């Protein structure tokens, strides 16, 4: 448990550091290097277009990241007067059969609360993912993967211009790291260039991981399931996939694709208020 609590602090710090480094490289290294192209007009220069795209992706990624933390799943234990500690643990062990009253509930020991439609605990946000912040979490994964892809393309263009190399051959990127390491230790490659090359592979890994996680979550949403239900082997009531999407993304789903907005309230919350 101590290791998990430590990871709950280290992972968000790691993500914020990577975001800060990416922002600095984009604004102060990659984008200024694009202004060196004299064949483009200042208004439609690649630097301005790429800068606007990067800021849009970054604002959505960080905005939804904040909303995931802000829109924490509500503690159902308070509403049910379950108490805390041993009493909640006893309730979860099945002695009080919580599943019959509130299906898909789960007690997270890191967050110390019982949440409805629990999906998983995200260490990079230090928060549980449930009905209230699922949409923001998916948007966070989507825009993080797109921002990493954008940074990867810009970094490859910068390395290509700096080292006078071409990435037309697919093997060029695969062999870039071992060749760069040998050149770095021989003194033929600057430390700043080596740092950018290492970031290329980091962006590739983070981008693929976030894209895969986003696709996996979308598949579960279409099925009306959560990761917690899949792990527990719980049977869910079959519903049309349109209803499952609307429950998570709401009717104004297009607005959530363009700007970071709060998640729609779940059916459980609406029924409780009635």
C-alpha positions as CSV (number, residue, x, y, z in Angstrom):
1,X,0.0,0.0,0.0
2,X,2.9,2.4,0.7
3,X,4.3,1.7,-2.8
4,X,0.9,2.5,-4.3
5,X,0.6,5.7,-2.3
6,X,4.0,6.8,-3.4
7,X,3.2,6.0,-7.0
8,X,0.0,8.1,-6.6
9,X,2.3,11.1,-6.0
10,X,5.2,10.3,-8.3
11,X,3.1,9.5,-11.4
12,X,1.3,13.0,-11.5
13,X,4.7,14.7,-10.9
14,X,6.2,12.7,-13.8
15,X,3.3,13.6,-16.1
16,X,3.6,17.3,-15.3
17,X,7.4,17.3,-15.8
18,X,7.0,15.6,-19.2
19,X,4.3,18.2,-20.1
20,X,6.5,21.1,-19.1
21,X,9.5,19.7,-21.0
22,X,7.4,19.2,-24.1
23,X,6.0,22.7,-23.9
24,X,9.5,24.3,-23.6
25,X,10.8,22.2,-26.5
26,X,7.9,23.2,-28.7
27,X,7.8,26.9,-28.0
28,X,11.5,27.6,-27.7
29,X,13.1,25.0,-30.0
30,X,10.8,23.4,-32.6
31,X,8.6,26.4,-33.5
32,X,11.4,29.0,-33.8
33,X,13.3,26.6,-36.2
34,X,10.2,26.6,-38.5
35,X,10.5,30.4,-38.9
36,X,13.7,29.8,-40.9
37,X,11.8,28.8,-44.0
38,X,11.8,31.9,-46.2
39,X,9.4,30.4,-48.8
40,X,6.3,30.8,-46.7
41,X,4.3,33.9,-45.9
42,X,4.3,35.0,-42.3
43,X,0.5,34.6,-41.8
44,X,0.4,31.0,-43.1
45,X,3.8,29.9,-42.0
46,X,4.2,26.4,-40.6
47,X,5.4,27.8,-37.3
48,X,2.2,29.7,-36.6
49,X,-0.1,26.9,-37.8
50,X,1.9,24.3,-35.8
51,X,2.0,26.5,-32.8
52,X,-1.8,27.0,-32.9
53,X,-2.4,23.3,-33.2
54,X,0.0,22.4,-30.4
55,X,-1.6,25.0,-28.1
56,X,-5.1,23.6,-28.9
57,X,-4.1,20.0,-28.2
58,X,-2.2,21.0,-25.0
59,X,-5.0,23.1,-23.7
60,X,-7.5,20.3,-24.1
61,X,-5.2,17.7,-22.6
62,X,-4.3,19.7,-19.6
63,X,-7.8,21.1,-19.2
64,X,-9.4,17.6,-19.1
65,X,-6.6,16.5,-16.8
66,X,-7.6,19.1,-14.3
67,X,-11.3,18.3,-14.7
68,X,-10.6,14.6,-14.1
69,X,-9.1,15.6,-10.7
70,X,-11.8,18.2,-10.0
71,X,-14.7,15.9,-10.9
72,X,-13.9,13.2,-8.3
73,X,-16.4,10.4,-8.1
74,X,-18.7,11.1,-5.2
75,X,-18.4,9.1,-2.0
76,X,-21.4,6.8,-1.8
77,X,-20.4,5.7,1.7
78,X,-21.5,9.1,3.1
79,X,-24.9,8.8,1.5
80,X,-25.4,5.3,2.7
81,X,-24.0,6.0,6.2
82,X,-21.5,3.3,5.9
83,X,-18.8,5.0,7.8
84,X,-15.1,4.4,7.1
85,X,-12.3,2.0,7.8
86,X,-13.3,-1.4,9.0
87,X,-17.0,-0.8,8.6
88,X,-16.6,-0.1,4.9
89,X,-14.2,-3.0,4.4
90,X,-16.8,-5.3,6.0
91,X,-19.5,-3.9,3.7
92,X,-17.2,-4.7,0.7
93,X,-16.4,-8.2,1.9
94,X,-20.0,-9.2,1.1
95,X,-21.3,-9.5,4.7
96,X,-23.9,-6.8,3.9
97,X,-24.3,-7.7,0.2
98,X,-23.7,-4.3,-1.3
99,X,-23.9,-5.6,-4.8
100,X,-27.7,-6.2,-4.6
101,X,-28.3,-2.6,-3.5
102,X,-25.7,-0.7,-5.5
103,X,-24.1,-2.7,-8.4
104,X,-20.8,-1.6,-9.9
105,X,-19.7,0.0,-6.6
106,X,-16.1,-0.3,-5.4
107,X,-14.2,0.9,-2.4
108,X,-10.8,2.4,-3.3
109,X,-8.3,2.1,-0.5
110,X,-6.2,4.9,-2.0
111,X,-9.1,7.4,-2.2
112,X,-10.8,5.9,0.9
113,X,-14.3,6.2,-0.6
114,X,-17.0,4.1,-2.3
115,X,-17.7,5.1,-5.9
116,X,-20.5,4.3,-8.3
117,X,-19.6,2.8,-11.7
118,X,-16.0,2.5,-10.7
119,X,-13.7,1.9,-13.7
120,X,-10.2,2.0,-12.3
121,X,-7.8,4.1,-10.2
122,X,-5.6,6.3,-12.4
123,X,-2.2,6.9,-10.8
124,X,-1.3,9.7,-13.3
125,X,-4.2,11.8,-12.0
126,X,-4.1,10.4,-8.5
127,X,-7.9,9.9,-8.7
128,X,-10.5,7.2,-9.3
129,X,-12.2,7.1,-12.7
130,X,-16.0,6.7,-12.5
131,X,-19.3,8.0,-13.8
132,X,-18.6,11.7,-13.2
133,X,-15.2,12.0,-14.8
134,X,-15.1,9.2,-17.4
135,X,-15.7,11.5,-20.4
136,X,-12.9,13.9,-19.2
137,X,-10.6,11.0,-18.8
138,X,-11.2,9.7,-22.3
139,X,-10.7,13.2,-23.7
140,X,-7.5,13.5,-21.7
141,X,-6.1,10.3,-23.2
142,X,-7.2,11.3,-26.7
143,X,-5.6,14.8,-26.7
144,X,-2.5,13.5,-24.9
145,X,-1.9,11.0,-27.6
146,X,-2.5,13.7,-30.3
147,X,-0.1,16.1,-28.5
148,X,2.5,13.4,-28.3
149,X,2.1,12.7,-32.1
150,X,2.4,16.4,-32.9
151,X,5.5,16.7,-30.8
152,X,6.9,13.5,-32.4
153,X,6.5,14.9,-35.9
154,X,7.9,18.3,-35.0
155,X,10.9,16.7,-33.2
156,X,11.6,14.5,-36.2
157,X,11.5,17.5,-38.5
158,X,13.9,19.3,-36.1
159,X,16.3,16.4,-36.0
160,X,16.1,15.9,-39.7
161,X,17.1,19.6,-40.3
162,X,19.7,19.7,-37.6
163,X,21.5,16.4,-38.4
164,X,20.8,16.6,-42.1
165,X,19.2,13.2,-42.2
166,X,16.0,11.7,-43.8
167,X,13.3,9.6,-42.2
168,X,12.0,8.4,-45.6
169,X,13.3,5.0,-44.7
170,X,11.2,3.4,-42.0
171,X,14.3,1.8,-40.5
172,X,15.9,5.2,-40.0
173,X,13.8,5.9,-36.9
174,X,14.4,2.4,-35.5
175,X,18.2,2.8,-35.9
176,X,18.3,6.4,-34.7
177,X,18.6,5.7,-31.0
178,X,21.5,3.2,-31.1
179,X,23.4,5.3,-33.7
180,X,22.8,8.5,-31.6
181,X,24.1,6.8,-28.4
182,X,27.3,5.8,-30.1
183,X,27.8,9.3,-31.6
184,X,27.0,10.9,-28.3
185,X,29.7,9.0,-26.4
186,X,32.2,9.6,-29.2
187,X,31.5,13.4,-28.9
188,X,30.0,13.8,-32.4
189,X,26.5,14.6,-31.0
190,X,25.5,17.4,-28.7
191,X,23.7,16.7,-25.4
192,X,20.8,18.9,-26.5
193,X,20.3,16.9,-29.7
194,X,20.6,13.6,-27.8
195,X,17.9,14.8,-25.3
196,X,15.5,15.6,-28.2
197,X,16.1,12.1,-29.7
198,X,15.3,10.5,-26.3
199,X,12.1,12.6,-26.1
200,X,11.1,11.3,-29.5
201,X,10.9,7.8,-28.2
202,X,9.2,8.9,-25.0
203,X,6.5,10.7,-27.0
204,X,6.0,7.7,-29.2
205,X,5.6,5.4,-26.1
206,X,3.2,7.7,-24.3
207,X,1.2,8.5,-27.4
208,X,0.7,4.8,-28.3
209,X,-0.2,3.9,-24.7
210,X,-2.8,6.7,-24.4
211,X,-4.2,5.9,-27.8
212,X,-4.5,2.2,-26.9
213,X,-6.1,3.0,-23.6
214,X,-8.6,5.5,-25.2
215,X,-9.6,2.8,-27.7
216,X,-10.0,0.2,-25.0
217,X,-12.2,2.5,-22.9
218,X,-14.4,3.4,-25.9
219,X,-14.9,-0.3,-26.6
220,X,-16.0,-0.9,-23.0
221,X,-18.3,2.1,-23.1
222,X,-20.0,0.8,-26.3
223,X,-20.6,-2.5,-24.4
224,X,-21.9,-0.6,-21.3
225,X,-19.1,-2.1,-19.2
226,X,-16.3,-0.8,-17.0
227,X,-12.9,-2.3,-16.4
228,X,-13.9,-3.2,-12.8
229,X,-16.9,-5.1,-14.1
230,X,-14.7,-7.0,-16.6
231,X,-12.2,-8.0,-13.9
232,X,-14.9,-9.1,-11.6
233,X,-16.8,-11.0,-14.3
234,X,-20.0,-9.0,-13.6
235,X,-22.9,-9.4,-16.0
236,X,-24.3,-6.1,-17.3
237,X,-27.7,-5.4,-18.7
238,X,-27.6,-5.2,-22.5
239,X,-28.5,-1.8,-23.9
240,X,-28.1,-0.1,-27.3
241,X,-24.7,1.3,-27.8
242,X,-26.2,4.8,-28.4
243,X,-27.5,4.9,-24.9
244,X,-24.2,3.8,-23.5
245,X,-22.4,6.6,-25.4
246,X,-25.0,9.2,-24.3
247,X,-24.7,8.2,-20.7
248,X,-21.0,9.0,-20.7
249,X,-20.7,11.8,-23.3
250,X,-24.1,13.4,-23.1
251,X,-26.2,15.0,-25.9
252,X,-23.7,17.9,-26.4
253,X,-20.8,15.6,-27.0
254,X,-19.4,17.8,-29.7
255,X,-18.7,20.6,-27.2
256,X,-16.6,18.2,-25.2
257,X,-14.5,17.4,-28.2
258,X,-13.6,21.1,-28.8
259,X,-13.1,22.5,-25.3
260,X,-12.6,21.0,-21.8
261,X,-16.0,21.0,-20.1
262,X,-17.4,19.2,-17.0
263,X,-18.8,15.8,-17.5
264,X,-22.5,15.2,-17.6
265,X,-24.1,13.8,-14.5
266,X,-24.7,10.1,-14.5
267,X,-28.1,8.4,-14.4
268,X,-27.4,7.4,-10.8
269,X,-27.0,11.0,-9.8
270,X,-30.1,12.2,-11.6
271,X,-32.2,9.4,-10.0
272,X,-30.8,10.3,-6.6
273,X,-31.8,13.9,-6.9
274,X,-35.3,12.9,-7.9
